């Protein structure tokens, strides 16, 4: 899935920023792949499925490299054939546009494994 969100810059949240509300993040969520959902108006969650552990691990490593490059780090849960992701901006205690940008970039990475 291609998303214009994936082409945006990851801008860190500022101390004075407020977490996004449902109305504010609805458009961003619509741009993400079907794997993503907002939980408790607090964070994004997704589960990516793979054919085996090796592909799940390779995806995890690519997401880790992205997170380090952007200095915006998701919580990742690796298991056989599956990677769970939780994403939010810890410093504001909720969602920021950058969380959705990172999610769109993870969708783009995943597309490299699935041919989407």
Sine and cosine of phi, psi and omega as CSV:
sin_phi,cos_phi,sin_psi,cos_psi,sin_omega,cos_omega
0.00,0.00,0.77,-0.64,0.03,-1.00
-0.99,-0.15,0.66,-0.75,-0.04,-1.00
-0.65,-0.76,0.67,-0.74,0.09,-1.00
-0.91,0.42,-0.40,0.92,0.08,-1.00
-0.86,0.51,-0.62,0.79,-0.04,-1.00
-0.91,0.41,-0.31,0.95,0.01,-1.00
-1.00,-0.03,-0.11,0.99,-0.01,-1.00
-0.98,0.18,0.33,-0.94,0.10,-1.00
-0.98,0.20,0.54,-0.84,0.12,-0.99
-1.00,0.08,0.94,-0.34,0.00,-1.00
-0.97,-0.23,0.84,-0.54,-0.02,-1.00
-0.90,0.43,0.53,-0.85,0.07,-1.00
-0.94,0.33,0.46,-0.89,0.04,-1.00
-0.98,-0.22,0.42,-0.91,-0.04,-1.00
-0.81,0.59,-0.57,0.82,-0.04,-1.00
-0.99,0.10,-0.10,0.99,0.01,-1.00
-0.93,0.38,0.59,-0.81,0.11,-0.99
-0.98,-0.18,0.55,-0.84,0.09,-1.00
-0.86,0.52,0.51,-0.86,0.04,-1.00
-0.91,0.40,0.57,-0.82,0.09,-1.00
-1.00,-0.06,0.15,-0.99,0.00,-1.00
-0.82,0.57,-0.70,0.72,0.03,-1.00
-0.90,0.44,-0.58,0.81,-0.04,-1.00
-0.96,0.28,-0.59,0.81,-0.06,-1.00
-1.00,-0.07,-0.12,0.99,-0.07,-1.00
-0.84,0.54,-0.69,0.73,0.00,-1.00
-0.91,0.41,-0.66,0.75,0.03,-1.00
-0.88,0.48,-0.71,0.71,-0.02,-1.00
-0.88,0.48,-0.61,0.79,0.03,-1.00
-0.89,0.46,-0.44,0.90,-0.01,-1.00
-0.99,0.14,-0.24,0.97,-0.04,-1.00
-1.00,0.07,0.28,-0.96,0.07,-1.00
-0.91,0.41,0.26,-0.97,-0.06,-1.00
-0.90,0.44,-0.27,0.96,-0.03,-1.00
-0.93,0.37,-0.38,0.92,-0.16,-0.99
-1.00,-0.01,0.62,-0.79,0.16,-0.99
-0.59,-0.80,0.45,-0.89,0.11,-0.99
-1.00,-0.06,0.75,-0.66,-0.03,-1.00
-0.93,-0.36,0.83,-0.56,0.07,-1.00
0.81,0.59,0.54,0.84,-0.04,-1.00
0.79,0.62,0.44,0.90,-0.11,-0.99
-0.85,-0.52,-0.69,0.73,-0.08,-1.00
-0.53,-0.85,0.31,-0.95,0.08,-1.00
-1.00,-0.06,0.58,-0.81,0.11,-0.99
-0.71,-0.70,0.59,-0.80,0.10,-0.99
-0.51,-0.86,0.41,-0.91,0.15,-0.99
-0.78,-0.62,0.83,-0.56,0.04,-1.00
-0.97,-0.24,0.71,-0.70,-0.03,-1.00
-0.95,-0.30,0.60,-0.80,-0.04,-1.00
-0.72,-0.69,0.27,-0.96,0.00,-1.00
-0.97,0.26,-0.36,0.93,-0.07,-1.00
-0.33,-0.95,0.03,-1.00,-0.02,-1.00
-0.94,0.35,-0.62,0.79,-0.05,-1.00
-0.86,0.50,-0.70,0.71,0.03,-1.00
-0.93,0.38,-0.62,0.78,0.04,-1.00
-0.89,0.45,-0.66,0.75,0.03,-1.00
-0.92,0.39,-0.67,0.74,0.02,-1.00
-0.88,0.47,-0.67,0.74,0.06,-1.00
-0.88,0.48,-0.72,0.69,0.02,-1.00
-0.84,0.54,-0.68,0.73,0.01,-1.00
-0.91,0.41,-0.64,0.77,0.03,-1.00
-0.91,0.41,-0.66,0.75,0.05,-1.00
-0.90,0.43,-0.62,0.78,0.06,-1.00
-0.88,0.47,-0.66,0.75,0.05,-1.00
-0.90,0.44,-0.67,0.74,0.06,-1.00
-0.87,0.49,-0.73,0.69,-0.02,-1.00
-0.87,0.50,-0.66,0.75,0.03,-1.00
-0.92,0.40,-0.67,0.74,-0.01,-1.00
-0.90,0.43,-0.60,0.80,-0.05,-1.00
-1.00,-0.09,-0.17,0.99,-0.05,-1.00
0.81,0.59,0.72,0.69,0.05,-1.00
-0.61,-0.79,0.95,-0.31,-0.28,-0.96
-0.93,-0.37,0.85,-0.52,0.10,-1.00
-0.99,0.15,0.28,-0.96,0.21,-0.98
-1.00,0.03,0.80,-0.60,-0.05,-1.00
-0.89,-0.46,0.65,-0.76,-0.01,-1.00
-0.79,-0.61,0.97,-0.23,-0.07,-1.00
-1.00,-0.08,0.76,-0.66,0.15,-0.99
-0.58,-0.82,0.03,-1.00,-0.05,-1.00
-0.88,0.47,0.89,-0.46,0.08,-1.00
0.95,0.31,0.27,0.96,-0.08,-1.00
-0.40,-0.92,0.62,-0.78,0.13,-0.99
-0.75,-0.66,0.87,-0.50,0.10,-1.00
-1.00,-0.07,0.60,-0.80,-0.03,-1.00
-0.75,-0.66,0.69,-0.72,0.18,-0.98
-0.83,-0.56,0.70,-0.71,-0.10,-1.00
-0.64,-0.76,0.80,-0.60,0.17,-0.99
-0.31,-0.95,0.21,-0.98,0.02,-1.00
-1.00,-0.07,0.97,-0.25,-0.10,-0.99
-0.87,0.49,-0.60,0.80,-0.09,-1.00
-0.93,0.36,-0.37,0.93,0.07,-1.00
-0.94,-0.34,-0.01,1.00,0.07,-1.00
0.93,0.38,0.52,0.86,0.01,-1.00
0.00,-1.00,-0.40,-0.92,-0.13,-0.99
-1.00,0.00,0.61,-0.79,0.04,-1.00
-0.73,-0.68,0.37,-0.93,0.01,-1.00
-0.78,0.62,-0.62,0.78,-0.04,-1.00
-0.87,0.49,-0.48,0.88,0.06,-1.00
-0.90,0.44,-0.63,0.78,0.01,-1.00
-0.96,0.28,-0.56,0.83,0.08,-1.00
-0.89,0.45,-0.72,0.69,0.03,-1.00
-0.89,0.46,-0.66,0.75,0.03,-1.00
-0.88,0.48,-0.68,0.74,0.02,-1.00
-0.90,0.44,-0.60,0.80,0.04,-1.00
-0.93,0.36,-0.57,0.82,0.08,-1.00
-0.91,0.41,-0.64,0.77,0.08,-1.00
-0.86,0.52,-0.65,0.76,0.00,-1.00
-0.90,0.43,-0.68,0.73,0.05,-1.00
-0.88,0.47,-0.72,0.69,0.01,-1.00
-0.86,0.52,-0.61,0.79,0.04,-1.00
-0.85,0.53,-0.47,0.88,0.06,-1.00
-0.93,0.38,-0.39,0.92,0.02,-1.00
-1.00,-0.01,-0.48,0.88,-0.09,-1.00
-0.97,-0.26,-0.12,0.99,-0.01,-1.00
0.99,0.17,0.19,0.98,0.02,-1.00
-0.99,0.12,0.00,0.00,0.00,0.00
